[in-house]
Amino acid sequence: MSEYKDATQAIRAGIQQTNEQENSEAIFMTSSFAYASAEEAAAMFGGEIEGNVYSRFTNPTVSLFEKRLATLEKGEAAIATSSGMAALMTLAYTLLKSGDRVVCSRNIFGSSIKFFDGYTTKFGVEVVYVDATDYAGWEAMIDDNTRLCYFETPSNPLYEVVDVQRVADLCHAKNALLCVDTVLATPALQNPLTQGADIVMQSATKFIDGQGRCLGGALISSQALVDEFTGFMRSAGPAMSPFNAWVLVNGLETLSLRMKAHSASAMTLATWLEAHPKVTKVNYAGLESHKYHELAKRQQKDFGGLLSFVVEGGRKSAWTVINGTKLMSITGNLGDTKTLVTHPASTTHGRLSDEQKAAAGIAEGLVRISVGLEDIDDIINDLKTGLDKL
Ligand SMILES: *Cc1c(COP(=O)(O)O)cnc(C)c1O
């Protein structure tokens, strides 16, 4: 399939017809697989012949999703997990041991910080944080014990953009691995594996599904590392459901078209917000005024569907704006056809302490919008109704 371009791969890569010769992807809703003989079962379990044994190990629908995603991410292989957080768990438990250090960006998903701090440290792993765009900070923190470095680009909800190659070079100088969470960009807009990263982490729950229907996650990397992750998966079991894999395979088919439309609407909304008198700051790298505009342009094909902005008056004002909207859904998710509005300080980042929030730049007046695919005029009018209440 490698002779085809991305848009074709998104629709064709990995498909294997069954004997029924169906044209659409089949769904294999089965926990185990049956064999013609005891001999065949023994050989399959022993790994002497290739095939499916049990859906915690492999499943044809899940394998199709993995192949297609790996192709789009420009990786050798991928492993699918039950959620994005399950992908992070698989990464950490497979690679880390007591005494290892993780150097992690401060500006990552709230649950990722909770996972690193609350659960990996229990096993003697040291986790230290840096500002994601402080390259001297990365260099100072990556020591001889560092096994893994981790950041998000672009970051949620502040849209910080990290130079992937620059951090990758610092990691590789110390033999550490770099994993990049690029959930906001998706493989349609950025491929960190071609920019020096060793592993990409995806929450397929977001734009890859794209319609807010199911959870899923993945790690995309070299075949050797994915084989290690697969070993953990067989023993620990955070496997993706075949049904979710089937939904997500279909999501991949329209991902690039959807990301173009999300990006175009987000750009229009960000431009409108920037001119609004009640808005003090807009975080969207598509804006030329944004600190990371040039870097984002160089690393990404487009700027994506997520933006945030700050209103004066802290939490009270932010809640007034949110409660004043009628069309958008008030929810913590992102990456949906529906426009979603969130107050990060009291929801997605609500479990962080005040110091952690301050360090991560989560202001009380911050409002996050995941710009959907409704008509952009209706989205702007809805937000205008909210902002008019201030
Ligand atoms: C949602 C999200 C995750 C976690 O993924 P789940 O599928 O919800 O477990 C991780 N990173 C980012 C940037 C996310 O938006």
The ligand as an ORCA input file, in Angstrom:
! r2SCAN-3c Opt
* xyz 0 1
  C      -8.261     12.874     26.143
  C      -6.817     13.001     26.156
  C      -6.020     12.000     26.714
  C      -6.602     10.761     27.355
  O      -7.347      9.985     26.471
  P      -8.635      9.113     26.893
  O      -9.005      8.435     25.625
  O      -9.670     10.049     27.421
  O      -8.188      8.160     27.937
  C      -4.655     12.197     26.690
  N      -4.092     13.293     26.142
  C      -4.840     14.282     25.610
  C      -4.182     15.472     25.019
  C      -6.221     14.173     25.599
  O      -6.961     15.151     25.075
*
